[in-house]
């Protein structure tokens, strides 16, 4: 039996070994120009990061605007598939774990007879399974500094697009559609909420004593990537300032594992304001957008909920920390990105991470007063 850690390398090696035959068979599957109205398209976004997945949603919209009759499938995992729920541009979400794992995935995709694979990840695994699935046109990104395995995987693609570091990722994703004759510029992300999810969130807040007309400020103190975390003591100080200056209710948003940290933060606040602080933990991911749309402001570090708030047009403050603000963080009039002064970024979309000492310095250099100033600016509007 092959150890699980070797599943993906084995699949990639199989694609390399069989590539001459696979290229021929995939080319034979190509359909003529008359089939464009019924195109079958597979999108492979990042399978682990929610923010990256939200940044992919302009691609779905652009494809369906150009080819309304096309069949659009998106590969996802149990971790992030809920973000795609209710999206009207998607015909099918293919759950990677539920389709039998690494070795059954190419067979499952081959049976669906996709015409195009649009790979947004740039990794070797997605390039290999697109070829093994005999998808005739295979689009993928490349970038400087990639390792040998990724340069080898580039040979599996029919169309390559070079990503320049420090450029805005959602617009780059749209460039990958150019081989389909699509030249879209609208990079606004989208997340959709159902009436049932709104009702569930209303009940969730009601059991916590939150009135339906309460003015809600949301805050998340944790991040999936720990290098982005600002520190609970900073958030506690910020919470004190917000609650002292404004009549709003503060929702501290997190998963079940964050409950103890949130309770500890609440304990740091003056008793006079604790009645306006709510621990909002335990909501399933598919209901998080319904909670976010109730907010008048969201504050957090550069992680998944920031991008959900942005997609819902909620005013937000992104404590960017070590992240390259030019690559992915929200860029519009409702969003304020707090950058550390005089500290270069060390966390990037594709490029390897920089100096860990600079990462820590970026977070330490982000002051509570700067973040609160942004809160005042957005709440005043």
Secondary structure by P-SEA (a helix, b strand, c coil): cccccaaaaaaaaaaaaaaaaaaaaaaaaccccccccbbbbbbbcccccaaaaaaaaaaaaaaaaacccbbbbbbbcccccccccccccccccccccccccccaaaaaaaaacccbbbbccccaaaaaaaaaacccbbbbcccccccaaaaaacccccbbbbbccccccaaaaaaaaccccccccccbbbbbbcaaaaaaaaaaaaaaccccccbbbbbbcccccccccccaaaaaaaaaaaaacccbbbbbcccccaaaaaaaaaaaccccccccccccccccccaaaaaaaaccbbbbcccaaaaaaaaaccbbbbccccccccccccccccbbbbbccccccccccccccccaaaaaaaaaaccaaaaaaaaaaaaac
